[in-house]
């Protein structure tokens, strides 16, 4: 910050005024030589006026400095609030990523247990599937199992259809007789 309007402090009393006050002439009534007392009093008034002007100038400079300091403090508060908001944002992002990783881990564990249940032969020993041929063989076995299930499903639906038809025929015979 700039040092505006700062000067060396002026001594409180000039040496002439101090002598005047110490000798006790300030409280005496003037005895004909009033010109000297008026000059000392005028010097005191002039010194006081100069000091008051300096104090006024210094107060204005201090008021300007206080204004600058207030604006600096406001900027620092704004920067601190931005930093706080940014840290909260980072914390929320960290928590979001952690929850996504936990969800992904849960899904992976779920799929692993389902795969282990489907693939009962390996019992979790996936070292048997290190080559494409082993994987292809296993997929072929699973494809054959799927075809068998489809055949059984088709035969079951055919059986249900034939049973329903036989029930309808039996019902028709019972109602006609």
C-alpha positions in Angstrom: 0.0 0.0 0.0 1.1 3.5 -0.6 2.2 5.7 2.3 -0.1 8.6 1.6 0.1 11.8 3.7 2.4 10.4 6.3 5.0 12.8 7.8 7.2 12.8 10.8 5.2 13.7 13.8 5.7 17.3 15.0 6.9 17.8 18.5 4.0 18.7 20.8 5.5 22.0 21.9 8.1 24.2 20.3 11.1 25.2 22.6 9.9 28.8 22.8 6.5 27.8 24.0 8.0 25.3 26.5 10.2 28.1 27.9 7.2 30.4 28.1 5.1 27.9 30.0 7.9 26.8 32.3 8.8 30.3 33.3 5.2 30.8 34.4 4.6 33.8 32.2 1.5 32.2 30.7 -0.5 32.8 33.8 0.7 36.4 34.5 -1.2 39.4 33.4 0.6 41.3 30.7 2.4 44.4 32.1 2.7 46.7 29.2 4.7 44.4 26.8 1.7 42.7 25.3 3.4 42.4 21.9 5.6 39.6 23.1 2.8 37.7 24.6 0.7 38.1 21.6 3.5 36.8 19.4 4.0 33.7 21.6 0.3 33.1 21.7 0.1 33.5 17.9 3.0 31.1 17.5 1.2 28.6 19.7 -2.0 29.0 17.7 -0.1 28.6 14.5 1.7 25.5 15.7 -1.7 24.1 16.9 -3.3 24.9 13.5 -0.4 23.2 11.7 -0.7 20.1 13.9 -4.4 20.0 13.4 -3.9 20.2 9.6 -1.3 17.4 9.8 -3.6 15.3 12.0 -6.5 15.9 9.5 -4.3 14.9 6.6 -3.1 11.8 8.4 -6.7 10.9 9.3 -7.7 11.2 5.6 -4.7 9.0 4.6 -5.7 6.5 7.3 -9.3 6.6 6.1 -8.1 5.8 2.5 -5.9 3.0 3.8 -8.8 1.6 5.8 -10.9 1.7 2.6 -8.2 -0.2 0.7 -7.9 -2.7 3.5 -11.7 -3.2 3.6 -11.7 -3.9 -0.2 -8.7 -6.3 0.3 -10.6 -8.1 3.1 -13.7 -8.4 0.9 -11.6 -9.9 -1.9 -10.0 -12.4 0.5 -13.5 -13.4 1.8 -14.7 -13.9 -1.8 -11.6 -16.0 -2.6 -12.1 -18.0 0.6 -15.7 -18.7 -0.3 -14.7 -19.8 -3.8 -12.1 -22.1 -2.3 -14.7 -23.5 0.1 -17.2 -24.1 -2.7 -14.5 -25.7 -4.8 -13.4 -28.0 -2.0 -17.1 -29.0 -1.4 -17.4 -29.7 -5.2 -14.3 -31.9 -5.0 -15.7 -33.8 -2.0 -19.0 -34.4 -3.8 -17.2 -35.6 -6.9 -15.0 -38.0 -4.7 -18.1 -39.4 -3.0 -19.9 -39.8 -6.3 -16.9 -41.7 -7.8 -16.6 -43.8 -4.7 -20.3 -44.8 -4.8 -20.0 -45.6 -8.5 -17.0 -47.8 -7.8 -18.9 -49.6 -5.0 -21.9 -50.1 -7.3 -19.6 -51.5 -10.0 -17.9 -53.8 -7.4 -21.3 -55.1 -6.3 -22.4 -55.7 -9.8 -19.1 -57.6 -10.6 -19.6 -59.7 -7.5 -23.2 -60.4 -8.5 -22.2 -61.4 -12.0 -19.3 -63.6 -10.7 -21.7 -65.5 -8.4 -24.2 -65.9 -11.2 -21.4 -67.2 -13.5 -20.1 -69.5 -10.8 -23.6 -70.9 -10.4 -24.0 -71.4 -14.1 -20.6 -72.8 -14.6 -20.6 -75.5 -12.0 -17.8 -77.5 -13.6 -15.0 -75.0 -13.0 -16.0 -74.2 -9.3 -14.3 -70.8 -9.7 -11.2 -72.2 -11.3 -10.9 -70.0 -14.3 -7.3 -71.2 -15.1 -8.9 -73.8 -17.3 -10.1 -71.1 -19.7 -6.7 -69.6 -20.7 -6.9 -70.4 -24.4 -9.5 -69.6 -27.0 -10.1 -73.3 -27.7 -11.0 -74.0 -24.0 -13.4 -71.1 -24.1 -14.9 -72.2 -27.4 -15.4 -75.7 -26.1 -17.2 -74.4 -23.0 -19.4 -72.1 -25.1 -20.2 -75.0 -27.4 -21.2 -77.1 -24.3 -23.4 -74.2 -23.0 -24.9 -73.8 -26.5 -25.8 -77.5 -26.6 -27.4 -77.1 -23.2 -29.4 -74.1 -24.4 -30.6 -76.1 -27.4 -31.7 -79.0 -25.1 -33.6 -76.5 -23.0 -35.3 -75.1 -26.1 -36.3 -78.6 -27.2 -37.7 -79.5 -23.8 -39.5 -76.2 -23.7 -41.0 -76.8 -27.2 -42.0 -80.4 -26.3 -43.5 -79.2 -23.0 -45.6 -76.5 -24.8 -46.7 -79.2 -27.3 -47.7 -81.5 -24.5 -49.7 -78.7 -22.8 -51.4 -78.0 -26.1 -52.3 -81.6 -26.7 -53.6 -81.9 -23.1 -55.7 -78.8 -23.5 -57.1 -80.2 -26.7 -57.9 -83.6 -25.1 -59.7 -81.7 -22.2 -61.7 -79.8 -24.8 -62.7 -83.0 -26.6 -63.6 -84.7 -23.3 -65.7 -81.7 -22.2 -67.5 -81.7 -25.6 -68.2 -85.4 -25.3 -69.5 -85.0 -21.7 -71.8 -82.1 -22.6 -73.2 -83.8 -25.7 -74.2 -87.0 -24.0 
